[in-house]
Amino acid sequence: MSVIRLFFANTAGTDQLADVGGNPTDISLGLIILITAVCTLLVAGIIKYIIHSKKKKNKNEDKDVSAQSPTSYTLNPYRIRLFNEDDVSQLWEISLANTILIGRNPDCHVCVKSITVGRKQSKIYVNNDGIAVIENLGKTNATMLNGRKVYGSEKISSGDRIKFGHVVLIVESISSDVSSDLHNGTIYINV
């Protein structure tokens, strides 16, 4: 006679040991208990995953950085031109009418594909005083401006070096020429 020994935790939190004898009915009952326990664990894991995903999604929605930026400058004529120091073919000319996000996330206006750059590393915008500034958004990755770590928001100007991890972007120009705003938006060149 064969015996199947099942060990499982019951709902009271105590461990149970069940011996199922060689009787075909007992073996079927043991397998049903085993299958039920496995299915219960799978369903619990799926539910936990769904709840965790929703919490993470809600947390990310709360961190929408474009909603946190000043809005009084949305009709300004400023434009910024940036390029990657190591790859000058990566050039961005962008209107500063709205906040510019920089990071490795493909949704960023300036997408830098390097693991040393945060998903949403920093943002550039024109503050309420009409000055172009950069602000660090990275929690673990620092944003450096001309060799100094950025705390809060700091003024940027032509010739500045912005460093994220191993990547350096150069601010080629910041212009307020209204005539250069031909496309009323963003121009991506060699991206």
Disulfide bonds with the S-S distance in Angstrom:
none
